[in-house]
Amino acid sequence: MFRKGDIHERRIMQNAFDLIFVRSGKLYMDENNQKYVLEPGDYLILPPNNIHKGYKACDEETMFSWLHFYTEGHYAYSNAAATSKLDKLNKYKYYKKDEFIISVSQHGTINPEDFSALERYMENISQVKIDKFQREKLFYHSTVSELEGQIYFLKILSLLSSMGSDKKKDFVSDIYDYLVSNYQQSITLENISQIFSFHPAHIIRSVKGRYGMSPLQLLLEIRINAAKQLLTDSDKTIHQIGEDVGFGDSSYFTKQFKKRIGVTPLEYRKSTQKKD
């Protein structure tokens, strides 16, 4: 439990991961200069041997659960989810299970229907409580056995890994559809965050993982493609076209168009007319 004004300590954890799950309030974390704003329902996994710290004090009372864990097997980082290819059992391998991969996103938002379950699992295996209000750190015996604790830990991993690709693809596709339908309007990252109820950092990471660019870069790409179509098929002025595709400033439109296409809108129009 953190008070307003409290900040997470700066440290490096040797050979141990740190899973943080925010239950209320807001936590500001930095891991190797990558900044995260964790709001209720957000989680973050901090890998071993990297510096992590709070980069800003809590601006409200904040409650979060944390879990330190380690693996005796190999682990790796990737920009895409890893999958296991398991062979079918046969008569020659009754007694040996194939190795398999558990792939979990480092940072994400728990589905609302899973929030209370994750909260309960982490509470069940809790052995330490830090209460900044009472200025104390309490250590106590777990109420579950070692085996039950491991089961709860696997349930936690299952919840995090089940935030599957299908849901993520649908969510990212919905954002893309929204941008295509509304590119003529003024759109900010905050607008997108409010409409889709995800934190801006989660939206940026998800869209970039799918399209290789941030939501606003994707919006710019959509606007430029729409402008190319209008330059080819209409007699509207450059200024009108810029406004029609969402650019309020015609000079900014020209600058962005040339940056991406290599020529100005007028030069592009002339080149397409010559081709015709």
Secondary structure, DSSP 8 states (H G I E B T S, - for coil): -B-TT-----EE-TT-EEEEEEEES-EEEEETTEEEEE-TTEEEEE-TTSEEEEEE--SS-BEEEEEEE--SS-----SS----------TT-SS----------SEEE--HHHHHHHHHHHHHT--EEEETTTTEEEE---SS-HHHHHHHHHHHHHHHHTS-HHHHHHHHHHHHHHHHHHTTS---HHHHHHHHT--HHHHHHHHHHHHSS-HHHHHHHHHHHHHHHHHHH----HHHHHHHTT-S-HHHHHHHHHHHHSS-HHHHHHHHHHH-
